[in-house]
């Protein structure tokens, strides 16, 4: 396993979560005690993601520049999702009272499975890229 790729991917993803936590810290005072748990759970998820990504990369190793580019795109997508969660206003009182029904977009935003789904989709895209690049070689 290439440790340089591992740490590069892990810390890039972790830095997006830390920036998200700093932004959320300023906007939401109610759940500040949950942020260490969020950071710990995201760190665990990112370690597993990076480990699987490197196992896929072992089949046909890519250049570090492509690896960094790919993980940067994944980080931007994750950060965009996290910012949407911060700045999109949910009226949870109306939702809990049954006055308002969530749209499909709102359901995706507040789902606990959105972040793992983003990571799984990105792993599938990377595996597809690896598979296509191995077919091109004679």
C-alpha positions as CSV (number, residue, x, y, z in Angstrom):
1,X,0.0,0.0,0.0
2,X,1.3,3.4,-1.0
3,X,1.3,5.4,2.2
4,X,1.7,8.7,0.4
5,X,-1.6,8.1,-1.5
6,X,-3.2,6.9,1.7
7,X,-2.4,10.0,3.7
8,X,-3.1,12.3,0.8
9,X,-6.6,10.9,0.3
10,X,-7.4,10.6,4.0
11,X,-6.3,14.1,5.0
12,X,-7.9,15.7,2.0
13,X,-11.3,14.1,2.9
14,X,-10.8,14.8,6.6
15,X,-9.9,18.5,5.9
16,X,-13.2,19.0,4.1
17,X,-15.1,17.6,7.1
18,X,-13.1,19.8,9.5
19,X,-14.0,22.9,7.4
20,X,-17.6,21.8,7.5
21,X,-17.5,21.4,11.3
22,X,-16.0,24.9,11.7
23,X,-18.8,26.4,9.5
24,X,-21.5,24.4,11.3
25,X,-20.0,25.4,14.7
26,X,-20.7,29.0,13.8
27,X,-24.2,28.4,12.6
28,X,-25.5,25.9,15.0
29,X,-25.0,26.1,18.8
30,X,-27.4,23.4,19.8
31,X,-25.4,20.3,18.8
32,X,-21.9,21.3,19.5
33,X,-21.3,18.2,21.6
34,X,-22.0,16.0,18.5
35,X,-19.1,17.4,16.5
36,X,-16.4,15.1,18.0
37,X,-18.6,12.2,17.2
38,X,-19.2,13.4,13.6
39,X,-15.4,13.8,13.2
40,X,-14.7,10.4,14.6
41,X,-17.3,8.6,12.5
42,X,-16.3,10.4,9.3
43,X,-12.6,9.6,10.0
44,X,-13.5,5.9,10.3
45,X,-15.5,6.1,7.1
46,X,-12.7,7.8,5.3
47,X,-10.1,5.3,6.5
48,X,-12.2,2.4,5.1
49,X,-12.9,4.3,1.9
50,X,-9.2,5.1,1.4
51,X,-8.1,1.5,2.1
52,X,-10.6,0.1,-0.4
53,X,-9.6,2.8,-3.0
54,X,-5.9,1.8,-2.6
55,X,-6.8,-1.9,-3.0
56,X,-8.5,-1.0,-6.2
57,X,-5.6,1.1,-7.2
58,X,-3.2,-1.8,-6.6
59,X,-4.7,-3.6,-9.7
60,X,-3.4,-0.9,-12.0
61,X,-1.6,1.9,-10.2
62,X,-2.4,5.4,-11.3
63,X,-0.2,8.4,-11.1
64,X,-0.3,10.4,-7.9
65,X,-1.6,13.5,-9.9
66,X,-4.7,11.5,-11.1
67,X,-5.2,10.1,-7.6
68,X,-5.1,13.6,-6.1
69,X,-7.4,15.0,-8.8
70,X,-9.9,12.2,-8.2
71,X,-10.0,12.6,-4.5
72,X,-10.2,16.4,-4.9
73,X,-13.4,15.9,-7.0
74,X,-14.8,13.6,-4.3
75,X,-13.9,16.1,-1.6
76,X,-15.7,18.9,-3.5
77,X,-18.8,16.8,-3.9
78,X,-18.8,15.9,-0.2
79,X,-18.2,19.5,0.8
80,X,-21.0,20.7,-1.4
81,X,-23.3,18.2,0.2
82,X,-22.3,19.2,3.7
83,X,-22.8,22.9,2.9
84,X,-26.2,22.2,1.4
85,X,-27.1,20.6,4.7
86,X,-25.9,23.7,6.6
87,X,-27.5,26.4,4.6
88,X,-30.8,24.7,3.5
89,X,-33.5,25.6,6.0
90,X,-35.6,22.7,7.2
91,X,-38.7,23.3,9.3
92,X,-38.5,20.2,11.3
93,X,-41.4,21.2,13.5
94,X,-43.7,21.3,10.5
95,X,-42.3,18.1,9.2
96,X,-42.8,16.3,12.5
97,X,-46.3,17.7,12.8
98,X,-47.2,16.4,9.4
99,X,-47.9,19.8,8.0
100,X,-45.0,19.6,5.5
101,X,-43.8,16.6,3.6
102,X,-40.2,16.4,2.5
103,X,-39.4,16.5,-1.2
104,X,-37.0,13.8,-2.6
105,X,-34.2,16.4,-2.6
106,X,-34.7,17.2,1.1
107,X,-34.8,13.5,1.9
108,X,-31.5,13.0,0.2
109,X,-29.9,15.9,2.1
110,X,-31.0,14.8,5.6
111,X,-30.4,11.1,4.9
112,X,-27.7,9.4,7.0
113,X,-26.8,7.3,4.0
114,X,-25.9,10.1,1.6
115,X,-22.2,10.4,2.6
116,X,-21.6,6.6,2.3
117,X,-23.5,6.6,-1.0
118,X,-21.2,9.3,-2.4
119,X,-18.1,7.3,-1.4
120,X,-19.5,4.0,-2.8
121,X,-20.3,5.7,-6.1
122,X,-16.9,7.2,-6.3
123,X,-15.3,3.8,-5.6
124,X,-17.4,2.3,-8.4
125,X,-16.3,5.2,-10.8
126,X,-12.6,4.6,-9.8
127,X,-12.9,0.8,-10.3
128,X,-14.5,1.4,-13.7
129,X,-11.7,3.7,-14.7
130,X,-9.2,1.1,-13.6
131,X,-11.0,-1.6,-15.6
132,X,-11.2,0.5,-18.7
133,X,-7.5,1.5,-18.4
134,X,-6.4,-2.2,-18.1
135,X,-8.4,-3.1,-21.3
136,X,-6.5,-0.4,-23.2
137,X,-3.1,-1.9,-22.5
138,X,-1.9,-4.5,-25.0
